[in-house]
């Protein structure tokens, strides 16, 4: 099934362990709005609510045709004997994770299954080989890895089994352009960038005067502090003439720009509510000119 170019990241879906005041009925209504829009690709993970994001999708999915929805999910988080969270890429853990995700999602196949984070022990080709078995069995339809280094990705893709790579990439976090994007393009692997809006910093809604209290998670992030924050906000505001030219908002210009990068066919901005999700759709309603693509590239070149 062909994916719409705009997907939806679902960290807030049932993510009680990540965000305060999650409203599950609002979550369900957001899912219904997604399934009734052009968007057909959703991106939860086990760690978003420790399975709750998948359970909510499974509940709402029963109201729709399964074949109309593309579901990606991820696993790697486990616990050791001391109860500490660890990453696990072992074949046995991944097989178990696929089966448990299928149960929570109330479906008999997952369109795309990711190894969410690498662990330190498992050879990455062995981890992907386990998912290849799941793919051959019809339980998953595509294999993804997330947050892998280039070396880990190369080992994971030893037999050409990796279909999708997901990693952090945005206008102010452009490290992937140094090596990963060239590899994914060469090997026909789709690169899906997460945090495409840098926790909202690239939406155009912030000014240089905004500050963040200590209890706000953003206050501890380098992008939201000091001179770097001031520089980013200034550059984002310089996108306003381009946005006006296309009669959209800055956020839509930023999201559309990612399609100009090699092997980036799908983007996954998050959304707190239905109106935000519908607004995101404007990002695929136009095509940036080559001159505008280059201007944006050069404006944020210091972040490569």
C-alpha positions in Angstrom: 0.0 0.0 0.0 1.3 3.4 -0.9 1.9 5.8 2.0 0.7 9.4 2.0 3.8 11.7 2.2 2.7 13.0 5.6 2.4 10.6 8.5 1.8 11.2 12.1 4.1 10.6 15.1 2.1 9.5 18.1 4.3 10.0 21.2 1.4 11.7 22.9 -1.0 8.8 22.1 -1.5 7.1 25.5 1.9 8.4 26.5 1.2 8.8 30.2 4.8 8.0 31.0 6.0 10.8 28.8 3.5 13.6 29.1 1.2 14.9 31.8 -2.6 15.1 31.4 -3.1 12.8 28.5 -6.7 12.7 27.5 -7.4 9.3 25.9 -10.8 10.2 24.5 -9.1 13.1 22.7 -6.5 10.6 21.5 -9.2 8.4 20.1 -10.8 11.3 18.3 -7.4 12.3 16.8 -7.1 8.7 15.5 -10.5 8.9 13.9 -9.7 12.2 12.3 -6.5 10.7 10.9 -8.2 7.6 9.5 -10.8 9.8 7.9 -8.2 12.2 6.3 -5.6 11.7 3.5 -3.1 10.5 6.1 -2.9 6.8 6.2 0.4 6.2 8.0 0.7 6.3 11.8 3.8 5.9 13.9 3.4 4.7 17.5 5.9 2.7 19.6 5.8 0.4 22.6 7.5 2.9 24.9 4.7 5.5 24.2 2.7 4.5 27.2 4.4 1.1 27.5 2.1 -0.4 25.0 -0.9 2.0 25.5 -0.4 3.8 22.2 -0.8 0.5 20.4 -3.8 -0.5 22.5 -5.6 2.7 21.6 -4.9 2.2 18.0 -6.2 -1.4 18.2 -9.4 -0.2 19.8 -10.1 2.5 17.2 -8.9 0.4 14.3 -11.9 -1.9 14.7 -14.1 0.9 13.3 -12.2 1.1 10.0 -10.8 -1.2 7.3 -7.4 -2.5 8.3 -6.1 -2.3 4.7 -6.7 1.4 4.6 -4.2 2.1 7.4 -0.4 1.8 7.4 0.9 1.1 10.9 4.5 1.3 12.0 5.6 0.5 15.5 8.8 0.0 17.4 10.4 -2.0 20.3 13.7 -2.2 22.1 12.9 -1.1 25.7 13.0 -3.9 28.3 14.0 -4.3 31.9 16.8 -6.1 33.6 16.6 -8.1 36.8 17.1 -4.9 38.8 14.1 -3.3 37.1 16.2 -0.9 35.1 15.2 0.1 31.6 17.6 -1.4 29.0 17.7 -1.8 25.3 17.3 -5.3 23.9 17.7 -6.3 20.2 18.1 -10.0 20.8 16.1 -12.2 18.3 14.0 -13.7 21.0 13.0 -10.3 22.4 12.2 -9.0 18.9 10.0 -12.0 18.1 8.2 -11.6 21.4 7.8 -7.9 20.8 6.2 -8.4 17.4 3.7 -10.9 18.7 2.8 -8.7 21.7 2.4 -5.7 19.4 0.1 -7.6 17.1 -2.1 -8.5 20.1 -2.3 -4.9 21.3 -3.0 -3.6 17.9 -5.6 -6.3 17.3 -4.3 -7.0 13.8 -2.6 -9.9 12.2 0.2 -7.9 10.5 2.2 -4.8 11.1 3.2 -2.8 8.0 6.6 -1.6 9.4 8.4 -2.8 12.5 11.4 -0.9 13.8 14.2 -1.8 16.2 13.7 1.4 18.2 17.2 1.8 19.7 20.4 -0.3 19.3 21.6 -2.3 22.3 25.3 -2.9 23.0 25.3 -6.7 22.8 23.4 -8.0 19.8 25.0 -8.2 16.3 22.8 -6.0 14.2 22.6 -8.4 11.3 21.3 -11.1 13.7 18.6 -8.7 15.0 17.4 -7.8 11.5 17.5 -11.5 10.5 14.9 -12.2 13.2 12.7 -9.5 11.8 13.3 -11.0 8.3 11.8 -14.2 9.6 8.8 -12.3 10.9 8.4 -10.7 7.5 8.6 -14.1 5.8 5.9 -15.4 8.2 3.7 -12.5 7.2 3.6 -10.9 10.6 5.4 -7.7 9.4 5.7 -6.3 6.0 8.7 -4.0 6.2 11.8 -3.8 8.5 13.0 -0.6 10.0 15.8 0.5 12.4 15.9 3.7 14.4 18.7 5.7 16.1 21.4 3.4 14.6 24.9 4.8 13.7 26.0 4.5 10.1 28.2 1.5 11.1 25.3 -0.2 12.9 23.0 0.4 9.9 25.6 -1.1 7.5 25.8 -4.2 9.6 22.1 -4.4 10.0 21.6 -4.1 6.2 24.3 -6.7 5.4 21.7 -8.8 3.5 19.7 -5.8 2.1 16.8 -6.4 4.5 16.4 -2.9 6.0 13.6 -0.9 4.3 13.4 2.2 6.5 15.7 4.2 8.7 14.4 6.6 11.3 16.6 9.1 13.0 16.7 12.7 14.3 16.9 15.2 11.6 15.7 18.8 11.2 17.0 22.2 10.1 19.0 22.6 13.3 20.1 19.0 13.7 21.6 18.1 10.3 24.3 15.6 11.3 22.7 12.9 9.1 23.7 14.8 6.0 27.3 13.9 6.7 26.9 10.2 6.0 23.5 8.5 6.8 21.5 10.2 4.0 24.1 9.2 1.4 23.9 5.6 2.5 20.1 5.4 2.7 19.8 7.0 -0.8 22.4 4.6 -2.3 20.7 1.5 -0.8 17.1 2.5 -1.5 16.3 2.9 2.2 13.6 5.4 3.1 14.9 7.9 5.7 12.1 9.2 8.0 13.2 12.1 10.1 11.8 12.4 13.7 11.6 15.7 15.6 11.2 17.5 12.2 10.0 20.6 14.1 12.7 20.4 16.9 10.1 20.2 19.7 8.2 23.2 18.2 11.2 25.5 17.8 10.8 25.4 14.0 7.1 26.2 13.9 7.6 30.0 13.9 5.6 30.5 17.1 8.6 31.5 19.3 10.2 34.9 19.6 13.6 35.8 21.0 12.0 37.2 24.2 10.4 33.8 25.2 12.0 32.0 28.1 11.2 28.6 29.6 10.8 27.8 33.3 13.0 25.2 35.0 10.2 22.7 35.1 9.7 22.9 31.3 11.7 20.1 29.6 12.8 22.5 26.9 14.7 24.6 29.4 17.4 21.9 29.6 17.7 21.5 25.8 20.6 23.2 24.1 18.4 24.5 21.3 16.3 26.4 23.7 19.1 28.1 25.6 21.2 31.2 25.2 22.8 32.4 22.0 21.9 29.2 20.1 18.2 29.7 20.8 18.4 33.4 19.8 20.1 32.4 16.5 17.6 29.7 15.6 14.6 31.9 16.3 16.0 34.7 14.2 16.6 32.3 11.3 13.2 30.8 11.6 11.5 34.2 11.4 13.5 34.8 8.2 11.4 32.1 6.5 8.3 34.3 6.8 8.6 35.9 3.3 8.9 32.4 1.8 5.8 31.3 3.7 3.9 34.4 2.6 4.8 33.6 -1.0 3.1 30.2 -0.8 0.3 31.5 1.4 1.1 29.0 4.2 2.8 29.3 7.6 6.4 28.9 8.5 5.8 25.4 9.9 4.6 24.2 6.5 7.6 25.6 4.7 9.9 23.7 7.1 8.1 20.4 6.7 8.0 20.7 3.0 11.7 21.4 2.8 12.5 17.9 4.1 11.2 16.4 0.9 14.2 18.0 -0.9 16.6 15.8 1.0 17.7 12.4 -0.6 15.6 9.4 0.4 13.2 11.4 2.6 9.8 10.4 1.2 7.7 10.6 4.4 7.7 13.0 7.4 6.1 12.4 10.7 5.3 15.6 12.6 3.4 15.1 15.8 0.0 16.6 16.7 -1.7 17.3 20.0 -5.1 17.7 18.6 -7.2 17.4 15.4 -6.8 21.0 14.3 -3.1 20.7 14.4 -3.2 17.5 12.4 -5.3 19.1 9.8 -3.0 22.1 9.6 -0.1 19.8 9.0 -1.7 18.8 5.7 -0.9 22.2 4.2 2.7 21.1 4.2 2.1 18.8 1.2 -0.2 21.3 -0.7 2.6 23.0 -2.6 6.1 22.4 -4.0 9.0 24.6 -3.1 11.1 26.1 -6.0 14.7 25.1 -6.3 15.7 28.7 -5.4 13.7 28.5 -2.2 15.1 25.1 -1.3 18.6 26.4 -1.7 17.8 29.6 0.2 16.5 27.6 3.2 19.5 25.2 3.0 22.0 28.2 3.1 20.1 29.9 5.9 20.6 26.9 8.1 23.9 25.8 6.7 25.7 26.4 10.1 23.8 23.5 11.6 25.1 20.9 9.2 
